[in-house]
Amino acid sequence: LKAEFARGHNALVDRMHTLMQEVDEIKKARAADAVELGRMRKVIMQIDSKILSGEPIAMTAAGEVPQSRTNSALPYAQESDDKAYHSNMAYNGPVAPRK
């Protein structure tokens, strides 16, 4: 009887460990999903801001919205770096030249 109880207890403990590991993996996956959703939300908010301000929308190859001259929170290439500025022409068509 004690041997059966010990086997049952060990099986239960092993199952609990397995379930806890699965819960940890799910938590990690949810955290990664939350980061991705945060990034998508940021891009959507940037696009929305540009649309409301009437600015043309361009995106980098990484899927980010480049900074405009009116919104300093967004990253963009230096004005002297015309090659980087026009690197999205294939995605967004011709870009107005800088003044």
ZIFEN-V731322 format. One line per field, one symbol per residue. burial: I if it has 9 or more other ideal C-beta (glycine too) atoms within 8 Angstrom, else O. A space follows every 10 residues. Layout:
# ZIFEN-V731322
burial->???
This chain:
# ZIFEN-V731322
burial->OOOOOOOOOO OOOOOOOOOO OOOOOOOOOO OOOOOOOOOO OOIOOIIOII IOIOOOIIII OOOIIIIIOO IOOIOOOOOO OOOOIOIIIO OIOOIOOOO
